[in-house]
Amino acid sequence: MLKKRLRIPGGQGKALGAELDLPENNKPRAYALFSHCFTCSRNLKSFHVICEELAKQGIGVLRFDFTGIGDSDGDFAQTNFASDVEDIIAVADYMAANYAPVKLLIGHSMGGTAILHAAGRIPSCTAAVTLAAPADPGHVARHFIGKRPEVNKTGKAEITVGGMHFQVGEKFFQDLAYPDDGSSLRTYQKPLLICQSHDDELLDFQHAENIYRHAGKPASIVSLEHADHLLKLQQDSHYLANIICAWAGRYL
């Protein structure tokens, strides 16, 4: 398996840190794009495992950090769900111009929700996979609604996610404008694999059901027994990678 580290122009014009996993022969049968969850960066161990396994099975996978996260430039306080969507589209444009158009979109948590909103603007996309993704694009902003008065007063507020601190601004709360029932996902109507655990400690399984109800034709749900939100057990990540390869094969 081969790896390439890249710097890619993002949706706001800032350089995004990225990594491309390729098969050993450097001849992937198709390319996929992988987007990470809110604040966690592309370097989560489970993401490495999934992308490396896909590469071993012939799928080149580009994963990147959203603006203001990880290796990427930019101010996180000036980002939100809509800017994440723009980053995905910018990265897909880069792949089309420099390698080949991406056919498969994969996203974890809010990254999964974002790929469903980006897909309609990525003509080469033939299928998508969500991993523990909210049906509601405003899901995270709703958790921090108590910070909005501070943002209204000072322009910014600090939130804590996984023990790390981040600054958010008014742009972050624009996500509240999305309906919370998943109906905004109707714009995505391509083959879709929805993966979520009934034991997810951060996300109710109702989100998977709402995504199934509104997005993707055809759509399938895979329930991951005992898996946590971040897929910390490598066996869960390997299992998912094999399912993704088997399912996506007919669409690549």
RADAMO-V848915 format. One record per residue. N is the residue number from 0. RES is the residue in one small letter. SS is DSSP state (~ for helix, > for strand, _ for the rest). Layout:
n=N res=RES ss=SS
n=N res=RES ss=SS
This chain:
n=0 res=m ss=_
n=1 res=l ss=>
n=2 res=k ss=>
n=3 res=k ss=>
n=4 res=r ss=>
n=5 res=l ss=>
n=6 res=r ss=>
n=7 res=i ss=>
n=8 res=p ss=>
n=9 res=g ss=_
n=10 res=g ss=_
n=11 res=q ss=_
n=12 res=g ss=_
n=13 res=k ss=_
n=14 res=a ss=>
n=15 res=l ss=>
n=16 res=g ss=>
n=17 res=a ss=>
n=18 res=e ss=>
n=19 res=l ss=>
n=20 res=d ss=>
n=21 res=l ss=>
n=22 res=p ss=_
n=23 res=e ss=_
n=24 res=n ss=_
n=25 res=n ss=_
n=26 res=k ss=_
n=27 res=p ss=_
n=28 res=r ss=_
n=29 res=a ss=>
n=30 res=y ss=>
n=31 res=a ss=>
n=32 res=l ss=>
n=33 res=f ss=>
n=34 res=s ss=>
n=35 res=h ss=_
n=36 res=c ss=_
n=37 res=f ss=_
n=38 res=t ss=_
n=39 res=c ss=_
n=40 res=s ss=_
n=41 res=r ss=_
n=42 res=n ss=_
n=43 res=l ss=_
n=44 res=k ss=~
n=45 res=s ss=~
n=46 res=f ss=~
n=47 res=h ss=~
n=48 res=v ss=~
n=49 res=i ss=~
n=50 res=c ss=~
n=51 res=e ss=~
n=52 res=e ss=~
n=53 res=l ss=~
n=54 res=a ss=~
n=55 res=k ss=~
n=56 res=q ss=_
n=57 res=g ss=_
n=58 res=i ss=>
n=59 res=g ss=>
n=60 res=v ss=>
n=61 res=l ss=>
n=62 res=r ss=>
n=63 res=f ss=>
n=64 res=d ss=_
n=65 res=f ss=_
n=66 res=t ss=_
n=67 res=g ss=_
n=68 res=i ss=_
n=69 res=g ss=_
n=70 res=d ss=_
n=71 res=s ss=_
n=72 res=d ss=_
n=73 res=g ss=_
n=74 res=d ss=_
n=75 res=f ss=~
n=76 res=a ss=~
n=77 res=q ss=~
n=78 res=t ss=_
n=79 res=n ss=_
n=80 res=f ss=~
n=81 res=a ss=~
n=82 res=s ss=~
n=83 res=d ss=~
n=84 res=v ss=~
n=85 res=e ss=~
n=86 res=d ss=~
n=87 res=i ss=~
n=88 res=i ss=~
n=89 res=a ss=~
n=90 res=v ss=~
n=91 res=a ss=~
n=92 res=d ss=~
n=93 res=y ss=~
n=94 res=m ss=~
n=95 res=a ss=~
n=96 res=a ss=~
n=97 res=n ss=~
n=98 res=y ss=_
n=99 res=a ss=_
n=100 res=p ss=_
n=101 res=v ss=_
n=102 res=k ss=_
n=103 res=l ss=>
n=104 res=l ss=>
n=105 res=i ss=>
n=106 res=g ss=>
n=107 res=h ss=>
n=108 res=s ss=_
n=109 res=m ss=~
n=110 res=g ss=~
n=111 res=g ss=~
n=112 res=t ss=~
n=113 res=a ss=~
n=114 res=i ss=~
n=115 res=l ss=~
n=116 res=h ss=~
n=117 res=a ss=~
n=118 res=a ss=~
n=119 res=g ss=~
n=120 res=r ss=~
n=121 res=i ss=_
n=122 res=p ss=_
n=123 res=s ss=_
n=124 res=c ss=_
n=125 res=t ss=_
n=126 res=a ss=>
n=127 res=a ss=>
n=128 res=v ss=>
n=129 res=t ss=>
n=130 res=l ss=>
n=131 res=a ss=_
n=132 res=a ss=_
n=133 res=p ss=_
n=134 res=a ss=_
n=135 res=d ss=_
n=136 res=p ss=_
n=137 res=g ss=_
n=138 res=h ss=~
n=139 res=v ss=~
n=140 res=a ss=~
n=141 res=r ss=~
n=142 res=h ss=~
n=143 res=f ss=_
n=144 res=i ss=~
n=145 res=g ss=~
n=146 res=k ss=~
n=147 res=r ss=~
n=148 res=p ss=~
n=149 res=e ss=~
n=150 res=v ss=~
n=151 res=n ss=~
n=152 res=k ss=~
n=153 res=t ss=~
n=154 res=g ss=_
n=155 res=k ss=>
n=156 res=a ss=>
n=157 res=e ss=>
n=158 res=i ss=>
n=159 res=t ss=>
n=160 res=v ss=>
n=161 res=g ss=_
n=162 res=g ss=_
n=163 res=m ss=>
n=164 res=h ss=>
n=165 res=f ss=>
n=166 res=q ss=>
n=167 res=v ss=>
n=168 res=g ss=>
n=169 res=e ss=~
n=170 res=k ss=~
n=171 res=f ss=~
n=172 res=f ss=~
n=173 res=q ss=~
n=174 res=d ss=~
n=175 res=l ss=~
n=176 res=a ss=~
n=177 res=y ss=_
n=178 res=p ss=_
n=179 res=d ss=_
n=180 res=d ss=_
n=181 res=g ss=_
n=182 res=s ss=~
n=183 res=s ss=~
n=184 res=l ss=~
n=185 res=r ss=~
n=186 res=t ss=~
n=187 res=y ss=_
n=188 res=q ss=_
n=189 res=k ss=_
n=190 res=p ss=>
n=191 res=l ss=>
n=192 res=l ss=>
n=193 res=i ss=>
n=194 res=c ss=>
n=195 res=q ss=>
n=196 res=s ss=_
n=197 res=h ss=_
n=198 res=d ss=_
n=199 res=d ss=_
n=200 res=e ss=_
n=201 res=l ss=_
n=202 res=l ss=_
n=203 res=d ss=_
n=204 res=f ss=_
n=205 res=q ss=~
n=206 res=h ss=~
n=207 res=a ss=~
n=208 res=e ss=~
n=209 res=n ss=~
n=210 res=i ss=~
n=211 res=y ss=~
n=212 res=r ss=~
n=213 res=h ss=~
n=214 res=a ss=_
n=215 res=g ss=_
n=216 res=k ss=_
n=217 res=p ss=_
n=218 res=a ss=>
n=219 res=s ss=>
n=220 res=i ss=>
n=221 res=v ss=>
n=222 res=s ss=>
n=223 res=l ss=_
n=224 res=e ss=_
n=225 res=h ss=_
n=226 res=a ss=_
n=227 res=d ss=_
n=228 res=h ss=_
n=229 res=l ss=_
n=230 res=l ss=_
n=231 res=k ss=_
n=232 res=l ss=_
n=233 res=q ss=~
n=234 res=q ss=~
n=235 res=d ss=~
n=236 res=s ss=~
n=237 res=h ss=~
n=238 res=y ss=~
n=239 res=l ss=~
n=240 res=a ss=~
n=241 res=n ss=~
n=242 res=i ss=~
n=243 res=i ss=~
n=244 res=c ss=~
n=245 res=a ss=~
n=246 res=w ss=~
n=247 res=a ss=~
n=248 res=g ss=~
n=249 res=r ss=~
n=250 res=y ss=~
n=251 res=l ss=_
